[in-house]
């Protein structure tokens, strides 16, 4: 029974498996047919799409080909037109070159013919020159026989006579030209200079750089020196200025060539004295502070000077150099104030002459800029100043005016002469400059020695505080024309040998005295 049941189960399983296999096969066949139909449909669609794309590509290719052909035809036409134009111009140039070549050939032929004619004329001239030389030699021999002198002796005699006549005529001409120039120009020059001086209201008190620091009492000297001199050494090292502490009551003397450092030392020492704390650390601190203050003061002084004159656009570094002139003096005249005066005077005179006022003012303001650094750089301050102005991009005319204001280089324009005149006016006005008594007396003595060295001078006198030299000459030795030449020679020698502020007038006086005696 169990066997029957198991056999029945196995048969049932086999029948179920067979049915399942048959059903699965039918389903797979149906799906395969559907897939094949779908694939055929996709293939048909792809073929149709490909045909459409191919047609579109052919149409686009044809359009592009037509467009490219049109562009190529257009470019070809333009190139053809250009080539025709170039060919036409080339033909024209060729014709011009041919005509020019013909002209050159004609000119060359003319020149060759002219050269032959010139050579023939040259040969004739050489032949005539030989005949002339022979005639001249024969005439010289006859003249030597007649005069009893050789040609060299006659030439020397003739040159000597011509030289004397030329000197005499030259002296007359100098006198006449000088007189005419004075008559025509003296009035206008005096008017211009007087106008410039009257319109400037500058101070007549000369400034002096202070180099003595007053002390509240003599005990302060010991505090300044410090233990074993450490304070004074620290101050000298920080400022670069020598401190002289001697028997002068209640005063300390500062000594140094650099005026800015001397001013730093003066202010620093004054602050230390007022503060009362004097030791090396405090000294270094105060000196650094004062250096910044002095630098600011220098820049402000330069800006103020430029502002007062209405001069703008000066380089900041050059403004700083200009401000240093505040601490520089020349014959006790403050150089910065002097530069402002010169700038103003140049501007007024330039306005009277119809020249560029701003250029003249700028040139006058910067003319002594070299004095700010002439203790650091070798050479004349005019040349140093010109190099500084050139370095900081100033106008070449200004550079020339600075270099020429003491004639270290020759003047080239009216502006150079204006700066010279304004510089002399500012330095020569009453109270502007001072000089030591020894230098003053020596200058007067040198002036008289220069004049007395000339032949025919009987006496000479330096008057007007050395501003004028009067030379008395002997009337029977020196003629009127010689007096004119002598005044110019003496003035030139004074310029070359002496150093002096302003100008010196040289007057040569010639007179004839007749003396008679009545006796009874």
HURA-V796120 format. One record per residue. N is the residue number from 0. RES is the residue in three letters. OMEGA is omega in whole degrees, -180 to 180 (none if undefined). Layout:
# HURA-V796120
N|RES|OMEGA / N|RES|OMEGA
This chain:
# HURA-V796120
0|UNK|179 / 1|UNK|-180 / 2|UNK|178 / 3|UNK|-179 / 4|UNK|-180 / 5|UNK|179 / 6|UNK|178 / 7|UNK|180 / 8|UNK|-178 / 9|UNK|179 / 10|UNK|-180 / 11|UNK|-180 / 12|UNK|-179 / 13|UNK|180 / 14|UNK|180 / 15|UNK|-180 / 16|UNK|-179 / 17|UNK|178 / 18|UNK|-179 / 19|UNK|-179 / 20|UNK|-180 / 21|UNK|-180 / 22|UNK|-180 / 23|UNK|179 / 24|UNK|178 / 25|UNK|180 / 26|UNK|-179 / 27|UNK|179 / 28|UNK|-180 / 29|UNK|-179 / 30|UNK|180 / 31|UNK|179 / 32|UNK|179 / 33|UNK|-179 / 34|UNK|180 / 35|UNK|178 / 36|UNK|180 / 37|UNK|-179 / 38|UNK|179 / 39|UNK|179 / 40|UNK|-180 / 41|UNK|-179 / 42|UNK|179 / 43|UNK|179 / 44|UNK|-180 / 45|UNK|179 / 46|UNK|179 / 47|UNK|-179 / 48|UNK|180 / 49|UNK|178 / 50|UNK|179 / 51|UNK|180 / 52|UNK|-180 / 53|UNK|178 / 54|UNK|180 / 55|UNK|179 / 56|UNK|179 / 57|UNK|180 / 58|UNK|-179 / 59|UNK|179 / 60|UNK|178 / 61|UNK|179 / 62|UNK|-179 / 63|UNK|180 / 64|UNK|179 / 65|UNK|-179 / 66|UNK|180 / 67|UNK|180 / 68|UNK|179 / 69|UNK|179 / 70|UNK|-179 / 71|UNK|179 / 72|UNK|-180 / 73|UNK|180 / 74|UNK|180 / 75|UNK|179 / 76|UNK|179 / 77|UNK|179 / 78|UNK|180 / 79|UNK|179 / 80|UNK|179 / 81|UNK|180 / 82|UNK|177 / 83|UNK|179 / 84|UNK|179 / 85|UNK|180 / 86|UNK|179 / 87|UNK|179 / 88|UNK|179 / 89|UNK|178 / 90|UNK|179 / 91|UNK|179 / 92|UNK|178 / 93|UNK|178 / 94|UNK|179 / 95|UNK|180 / 96|UNK|179 / 97|UNK|178 / 98|UNK|178 / 99|UNK|179 / 100|UNK|177 / 101|UNK|179 / 102|UNK|-180 / 103|UNK|180 / 104|UNK|178 / 105|UNK|179 / 106|UNK|179 / 107|UNK|178 / 108|UNK|178 / 109|UNK|-179 / 110|UNK|179 / 111|UNK|178 / 112|UNK|179 / 113|UNK|179 / 114|UNK|178 / 115|UNK|180 / 116|UNK|-180 / 117|UNK|179 / 118|UNK|178 / 119|UNK|178 / 120|UNK|179 / 121|UNK|178 / 122|UNK|178 / 123|UNK|180 / 124|UNK|178 / 125|UNK|179 / 126|UNK|179 / 127|UNK|180 / 128|UNK|178 / 129|UNK|178 / 130|UNK|-180 / 131|UNK|179 / 132|UNK|179 / 133|UNK|178 / 134|UNK|-180 / 135|UNK|179 / 136|UNK|179 / 137|UNK|179 / 138|UNK|179 / 139|UNK|-180 / 140|UNK|179 / 141|UNK|178 / 142|UNK|179 / 143|UNK|179 / 144|UNK|-178 / 145|UNK|-175 / 146|UNK|-177 / 147|UNK|179 / 148|UNK|174 / 149|UNK|-180 / 150|UNK|-180 / 151|UNK|179 / 152|UNK|179 / 153|UNK|179 / 154|UNK|180 / 155|UNK|178 / 156|UNK|-180 / 157|UNK|180 / 158|UNK|179 / 159|UNK|178 / 160|UNK|179 / 161|UNK|180 / 162|UNK|179 / 163|UNK|178 / 164|UNK|-179 / 165|UNK|178 / 166|UNK|180 / 167|UNK|179 / 168|UNK|179 / 169|UNK|178 / 170|UNK|177 / 171|UNK|-179 / 172|UNK|179 / 173|UNK|-179 / 174|UNK|-178 / 175|UNK|-179 / 176|UNK|179 / 177|UNK|180 / 178|UNK|179 / 179|UNK|-180 / 180|UNK|179 / 181|UNK|-179 / 182|UNK|-176 / 183|UNK|-172 / 184|UNK|-174 / 185|UNK|-178 / 186|UNK|-178 / 187|UNK|180 / 188|UNK|179 / 189|UNK|180 / 190|UNK|-179 / 191|UNK|-178 / 192|UNK|179 / 193|UNK|178 / 194|UNK|-180 / 195|UNK|-179 / 196|UNK|-178 / 197|UNK|-177 / 198|UNK|178 / 199|UNK|-179 / 200|UNK|-179 / 201|UNK|178 / 202|UNK|179 / 203|UNK|-179 / 204|UNK|-180 / 205|UNK|178 / 206|UNK|-179 / 207|UNK|177 / 208|UNK|-177 / 209|UNK|178 / 210|UNK|178 / 211|UNK|180 / 212|UNK|179 / 213|UNK|180 / 214|UNK|178 / 215|UNK|179 / 216|UNK|-178 / 217|UNK|178 / 218|UNK|-179 / 219|UNK|178 / 220|UNK|179 / 221|UNK|180 / 222|UNK|178 / 223|UNK|180 / 224|UNK|179 / 225|UNK|180 / 226|UNK|180 / 227|UNK|175 / 228|UNK|-175 / 229|UNK|-179 / 230|UNK|-178 / 231|UNK|177 / 232|UNK|179 / 233|UNK|-180 / 234|UNK|178 / 235|UNK|180 / 236|UNK|-177 / 237|UNK|-175 / 238|UNK|-176 / 239|UNK|-178 / 240|UNK|178 / 241|UNK|176 / 242|UNK|179 / 243|UNK|179 / 244|UNK|-177 / 245|UNK|-177 / 246|UNK|178 / 247|UNK|-175 / 248|UNK|172 / 249|UNK|179 / 250|UNK|175 / 251|UNK|-178 / 252|UNK|177 / 253|UNK|-177 / 254|UNK|179 / 255|UNK|-179 / 256|UNK|-177 / 257|UNK|-176 / 258|UNK|180 / 259|UNK|177 / 260|UNK|179 / 261|UNK|178 / 262|UNK|176 / 263|UNK|180 / 264|UNK|-179 / 265|UNK|-179 / 266|UNK|-180 / 267|UNK|-179 / 268|UNK|178 / 269|UNK|179 / 270|UNK|180 / 271|UNK|179 / 272|UNK|180 / 273|UNK|-179 / 274|UNK|179 / 275|UNK|179 / 276|UNK|-178 / 277|UNK|175 / 278|UNK|-172 / 279|UNK|-179 / 280|UNK|179 / 281|UNK|179 / 282|UNK|180 / 283|UNK|180 / 284|UNK|-179 / 285|UNK|-179 / 286|UNK|178 / 287|UNK|179 / 288|UNK|-178 / 289|UNK|178 / 290|UNK|177 / 291|UNK|180 / 292|UNK|-179 / 293|UNK|177 / 294|UNK|178 / 295|UNK|178 / 296|UNK|180 / 297|UNK|-179 / 298|UNK|179 / 299|UNK|179 / 300|UNK|177 / 301|UNK|178 / 302|UNK|-178 / 303|UNK|179 / 304|UNK|179 / 305|UNK|180 / 306|UNK|-179 / 307|UNK|-179 / 308|UNK|-178 / 309|UNK|180 / 310|UNK|-175 / 311|UNK|175 / 312|UNK|177 / 313|UNK|180 / 314|UNK|-178 / 315|UNK|179 / 316|UNK|178 / 317|UNK|174 / 318|UNK|179 / 319|UNK|178 / 320|UNK|178 / 321|UNK|-180 / 322|UNK|180 / 323|UNK|178 / 324|UNK|177 / 325|UNK|-178 / 326|UNK|180 / 327|UNK|178 / 328|UNK|175 / 329|UNK|-173 / 330|UNK|179 / 331|UNK|175 / 332|UNK|179 / 333|UNK|-172 / 334|UNK|179 / 335|UNK|178 / 336|UNK|177 / 337|UNK|-179 / 338|UNK|177 / 339|UNK|178 / 340|UNK|-179 / 341|UNK|178 / 342|UNK|180 / 343|UNK|-180 / 344|UNK|177 / 345|UNK|-180 / 346|UNK|-179 / 347|UNK|-179 / 348|UNK|177 / 349|UNK|178 / 350|UNK|179 / 351|UNK|-178 / 352|UNK|180 / 353|UNK|-179 / 354|UNK|-179 / 355|UNK|-175 / 356|UNK|-178 / 357|UNK|178 / 358|UNK|180 / 359|UNK|178 / 360|UNK|-179 / 361|UNK|180 / 362|UNK|179 / 363|UNK|180 / 364|UNK|-175 / 365|UNK|-171 / 366|UNK|-179 / 367|UNK|-176 / 368|UNK|-180 / 369|UNK|179 / 370|UNK|179 / 371|UNK|-176 / 372|UNK|-175 / 373|UNK|174 / 374|UNK|179 / 375|UNK|-176 / 376|UNK|180 / 377|UNK|177 / 378|UNK|177 / 379|UNK|-176 / 380|UNK|178 / 381|UNK|179 / 382|UNK|178 / 383|UNK|179 / 384|UNK|178 / 385|UNK|178 / 386|UNK|178 / 387|UNK|-180 / 388|UNK|178 / 389|UNK|-180 / 390|UNK|-177 / 391|UNK|168 / 392|UNK|178 / 393|UNK|-180 / 394|UNK|178 / 395|UNK|177 / 396|UNK|179 / 397|UNK|177 / 398|UNK|179 / 399|UNK|-180 / 400|UNK|178 / 401|UNK|-177 / 402|UNK|-173 / 403|UNK|-173 / 404|UNK|170 / 405|UNK|178 / 406|UNK|168 / 407|UNK|168 / 408|UNK|-177 / 409|UNK|175 / 410|UNK|-178 / 411|UNK|-177 / 412|UNK|178 / 413|UNK|-180 / 414|UNK|178 / 415|UNK|179 / 416|UNK|177 / 417|UNK|179 / 418|UNK|178 / 419|UNK|-179 / 420|UNK|-180 / 421|UNK|178 / 422|UNK|178 / 423|UNK|179 / 424|UNK|-178 / 425|UNK|-179 / 426|UNK|-174 / 427|UNK|-178 / 428|UNK|-177 / 429|UNK|176 / 430|UNK|-176 / 431|UNK|-174 / 432|UNK|177 / 433|UNK|174 / 434|UNK|-178 / 435|UNK|-179 / 436|UNK|-179 / 437|UNK|179 / 438|UNK|-179 / 439|UNK|-179 / 440|UNK|-180 / 441|UNK|180 / 442|UNK|177 / 443|UNK|-180 / 444|UNK|179 / 445|UNK|179 / 446|UNK|-178 / 447|UNK|179 / 448|UNK|179 / 449|UNK|-178 / 450|UNK|-176 / 451|UNK|-178 / 452|UNK|-178 / 453|UNK|-179 / 454|UNK|178 / 455|UNK|179 / 456|UNK|179 / 457|UNK|179 / 458|UNK|179 / 459|UNK|-177 / 460|UNK|173 / 461|UNK|-176 / 462|UNK|180 / 463|UNK|179 / 464|UNK|178 / 465|UNK|179 / 466|UNK|-179 / 467|UNK|177 / 468|UNK|179 / 469|UNK|-175 / 470|UNK|178 / 471|UNK|-178 / 472|UNK|180 / 473|UNK|-175 / 474|UNK|-178 / 475|UNK|179 / 476|UNK|-176 / 477|UNK|177 / 478|UNK|180 / 479|UNK|-180 / 480|UNK|179 / 481|UNK|180 / 482|UNK|178 / 483|UNK|-180 / 484|UNK|-179 / 485|UNK|-180 / 486|UNK|179 / 487|UNK|-179 / 488|UNK|180 / 489|UNK|180 / 490|UNK|180 / 491|UNK|179 / 492|UNK|177 / 493|UNK|179 / 494|UNK|-175 / 495|UNK|-171 / 496|UNK|-174 / 497|UNK|174 / 498|UNK|-175 / 499|UNK|176 / 500|UNK|176 / 501|UNK|-179 / 502|UNK|-180 / 503|UNK|179 / 504|UNK|180 / 505|UNK|-180 / 506|UNK|177 / 507|UNK|-176 / 508|UNK|178 / 509|UNK|180 / 510|UNK|178 / 511|UNK|-179 / 512|UNK|176 / 513|UNK|-176 / 514|UNK|177 / 515|UNK|-179 / 516|UNK|176 / 517|UNK|-178 / 518|UNK|174 / 519|UNK|none
